[in-house]
Amino acid sequence: MVFVPASRPPVPPVPILSAASFRRAAPVRLPTLLDVGETRLVTSGRVAIALALREMGVGPGDEVLVPAWHSPSMIPPILWRGAAPVFYRLHPDATLDLDDLAAKIGPATRAVMVTHYFGFPQAVEKVRALCDARGVQLLEDCAHAFIGEYRGQPIGATGDYAIGSSMKFFPIYEGGALVSNRHSLGGVPLGPAGAGFEVKAALNALERGFAYGRLPAARAALWLPLQLKDALWKLAKRRGPVSGTEQPPALAPSSSDSSFDLDPAWIDKRSSWFSRAMLRLATPGRIAALRRANYLRLDAVLGGLPGVRPLYAALPDGVCPWVYPLVVEDPERLYGRVQAAGVPLTRFGLPLWAGVDERTCASSAWLSHHVLSFPCHQELREDELAWLTETIARAVRP
């Protein structure tokens, strides 16, 4: 059968701002990372990792254990501290290999990072016990798990520190968090990033909503200021930097635009007023309920198709998924088809950090290529979700 993509509505790959973002209905009540303890709101999850490592005293000559299936953005904060990443293995189902983790803890190990993939918690209590026995610190990577609970506590409450990426769950342009219920964060002062950053964070969040047909009244009201902003931006780009001068500092961190880098200039900058306000105004219960419902809808259609299977057999209570991860036997074929159709997707951990391959961990190398993840966020409308589900299903079939 020849795969012919159906005409489509544009589908937002990430949460976008809409009038629905502020609805207060909360049929599912789950804690967030902000319920763990002391909190510092920063511009990204990788900045939060850098701050956590600094608080842990990680420095030159130290080692930080990292799962072999990882985002490349997790590694620059370790290098920024002058430390070395050491990669531990995972099992084929993406659970951590506790034996390999224990074997890799050595005299230079200062911290262990554990990643809760796609919002599904690892057995972190076992890692906590191991870290306590070996005298090392535990950092929970909750970049995929800003909302959710594990064993009656917010995800992130078990580690010495935990980090999150609020922009994966809220309709904002930038945002991350460092939290701890074991250590004071009083020594982590954050300063403003400037008026340009504040304006850009707010306008980018609004413009993302406008691009997908949300907030039409606000778009009409802001039409002239946005046209002026675009004209000034184009003029500045045409002119470029003055000869012999340095490039002006960026108005926003590159982490908001899909970079894997860490810019040290953003280490001690707090998240924008707009992003911090959205964390207060948007309802985590609504976010969790809709993400769970959208995840289950995708799973009901895709989970039984030939050549694919869900990474997780079930959606446990307490989990608020980041995306819907699908294990694919022939990933390049499906990737090509959905890309051609305009389906947004994520390939987490592709690429892995340089030098991490099958010899490091066969399961991680395999997962990085064979897991394709699709949006299930709360701002998908009915027509978008229906098209997304139908198009992926048609692409999967022979």
C-alpha positions, 0 to 999 in steps of 0.5 A: 500500500502506498502511504499518502498523508491526509490533509492536516491541521497544523499540530503543535509539538509542544504545549502552546498558550490558549484560553483553555490553558487557564481552565481550573477544572482538575479531575486528576490531582497530582503534585508537581516538582514544586511541591518537593521543597525549596525551589529555584526557577531557572531558564532550563533543566540543564541550567538546573543540573549545573546549579545542582552539581555546583551545590553538590561540590562537584569539581575537577577530578570528580565523576558523575554517573549518568544513564547511557540513554540520555539527552546530550544536554545533560553532559555540558553541565558536568563538563562545566564543573570540570568533572567527567561523565561515566555512563551506566547501563539500562535494561531493555525496558529502560529501567536502570541496571542497579548492578552496573550502577553499583559497579561503576561507583568508584573513589572519584564518584561524587554524584549519580543522576537518575532519569525518569523517562517520559514521566515514568518513575525509576525505582529510585528508592533502591538508588537512594539506598545505594548512594547512602551506603557508598556516600555519594549524592543523588540527583533526580532528573525529572525533565520528563516528570515535572508533574507526578508522584511515586510511592505517595510523594512527588517525583523528585522527593527522594534525591538530594536534589532534583531538576525539572523542565517546566517548558515541557509541560507548560505553555511557555518559551523557557523554564526549568527548576532546581528543588530539594527537600534535603538541602537549603537553596539559600546559597543559590541567588538568582538575578534578572536576565533583563528587559529584553529577555522578559519581553521575548519570553512573553512574546514567543509564548504568545506567538506560538499560540497564535501560530496554531490558531489560538487566542485570536482576540489577543493576536488581533490586539497585538498585530501592530506591535508584533509587526513592528517587532518583526521589522526591527528584528529583520533590520537588526539581522541585515545590519549585523554586528558592527565591524570590530565589535563582539556579538551582543548577548543573546536575549534568551538561552539557546536551550529554548531553541533546541540546542544541547549546549550550556551557556554559562551566562544563564547559570544564575538567571531566574526564569521570566516573570511570564513563565513563573506566572504561568506556573501559578495560573495553569492547573497541574490537574488539568494538564495531567488529566488531558495528557493521560487521556491523550496518551491512552487514546494514542495507546488504544490505536497504536499499541496493537499494530504490527511492528510497534509496541508501547515502551510501557505496557500500562500507564500507572496512577500517578504518572503524567506523561511527557510524550507517548513513546513507541518502540518501532521495529523499523524506525527509519521507515516510520520516521520517514513516513511521519516526517513527510506527513508533518507529524511532530515527534521526538527521538530522545537520546538521538544522538547520544554523547560522543563515544556512547554506543553499543559497547557502552550499553547495547540497550541504550543504543537500541532504544535511542534508535528504536523509540519514536515519541509523539505529542500527548500534551494538554493543548492538543485539540480534538481535530489535531489529536484525531489527525495525529492518531490516524496518520501515525496508524496509517504510517505504521501499517504496511 
